[in-house]
Amino acid sequence: MEVQKPLDEQTELLREMRDLSRVIAEPTLAERDKKLRASLLELVGKSKAKAEAVRLMDGSRSQSVISKEASVDQGLVSRLEKSLRSNGLVKPSEKNPALSISVPTNFFEVEK
């Protein structure tokens, strides 16, 4: 008889597997998305506020929530999303902004 693990244990295991897959896939993703990542760096520039707003663009937050969590003006978030969207960096069909490429959590620190 097989013993099933509790759902939260299974979920945690899946998250660990996902995180490991991301680490392994990062070099390939970086090469594939090289031009888009360069464009993202150009649009964000040296602004820590913009970098934080972009980090929060995962599709789970509205512009107003991103603005509050990143402690930035909502106008900045709106203009940033518009620029990202026009450069193909935000998924077109999402109600809440979500990047169309994956970037590591330390992307802005490492790339500068």
C-alpha positions in Angstrom: 0.0 0.0 0.0 1.4 3.4 -1.1 1.4 6.2 1.5 0.4 9.6 0.0 2.2 12.7 1.2 0.1 15.6 2.4 -0.8 18.1 -0.3 1.4 20.9 1.2 4.4 18.6 1.3 3.8 17.7 -2.4 3.4 21.3 -3.3 6.7 22.2 -1.5 8.4 19.3 -3.3 7.1 20.6 -6.7 8.3 24.1 -5.8 11.8 22.8 -5.0 11.9 20.9 -8.4 10.7 24.1 -10.2 13.4 26.2 -8.6 16.1 23.6 -9.4 14.9 23.5 -13.0 15.1 27.3 -13.2 18.7 27.2 -12.0 19.7 24.5 -14.5 17.8 26.2 -17.4 19.0 29.8 -16.7 22.0 29.8 -19.1 19.8 28.6 -21.9 17.1 31.1 -21.1 19.6 33.9 -20.9 20.9 33.1 -24.4 17.4 32.7 -25.9 16.2 36.0 -24.3 19.4 37.9 -24.8 17.9 40.8 -26.8 14.8 41.0 -24.7 16.8 41.1 -21.5 19.0 43.8 -23.0 15.9 45.8 -23.8 14.6 45.3 -20.3 17.9 46.6 -18.8 17.7 49.6 -21.1 14.2 50.5 -20.1 14.8 50.1 -16.4 18.1 51.8 -16.5 19.7 52.4 -13.1 16.4 53.0 -11.4 16.0 50.8 -8.3 12.3 51.8 -8.2 11.7 50.6 -11.7 13.7 47.4 -11.0 11.5 46.7 -8.0 8.3 47.3 -9.9 9.4 44.9 -12.7 10.3 42.3 -10.1 6.7 42.5 -8.9 5.2 42.1 -12.4 4.4 38.4 -12.2 0.7 38.6 -13.2 -0.6 38.4 -9.6 -0.7 42.1 -8.9 -2.4 45.1 -10.4 -0.5 48.3 -11.2 -1.9 49.9 -8.0 -0.7 47.0 -5.9 2.7 47.1 -7.6 2.9 50.8 -6.9 2.2 50.4 -3.2 4.5 47.4 -2.7 7.4 49.0 -4.6 6.7 52.4 -2.9 6.6 54.2 -6.3 4.2 56.5 -8.0 1.4 54.8 -9.8 2.1 57.0 -12.9 5.7 55.5 -13.0 4.3 52.0 -13.0 1.8 52.8 -15.7 4.4 54.4 -18.0 6.9 51.5 -17.3 4.3 48.9 -18.1 3.4 50.7 -21.3 7.0 50.8 -22.4 7.6 47.2 -21.5 4.4 46.2 -23.3 5.4 48.1 -26.5 8.7 46.3 -26.4 7.1 42.8 -26.1 8.3 42.4 -22.5 4.8 42.2 -20.9 2.3 39.5 -21.8 -0.3 41.1 -24.0 -3.3 39.2 -22.7 -2.8 39.6 -19.0 -5.0 41.9 -16.9 -2.2 42.3 -14.4 1.2 43.0 -15.8 3.4 39.9 -16.2 6.8 39.8 -17.8 6.9 37.7 -21.0 10.4 36.5 -20.3 11.8 35.0 -17.1 14.6 36.7 -15.3 16.4 35.5 -12.1 15.5 37.4 -8.9 19.0 39.0 -8.8 18.8 40.0 -12.5 19.2 43.8 -12.1 22.0 43.5 -9.5 24.0 40.9 -11.6 23.6 42.6 -14.9 24.8 46.1 -13.9 
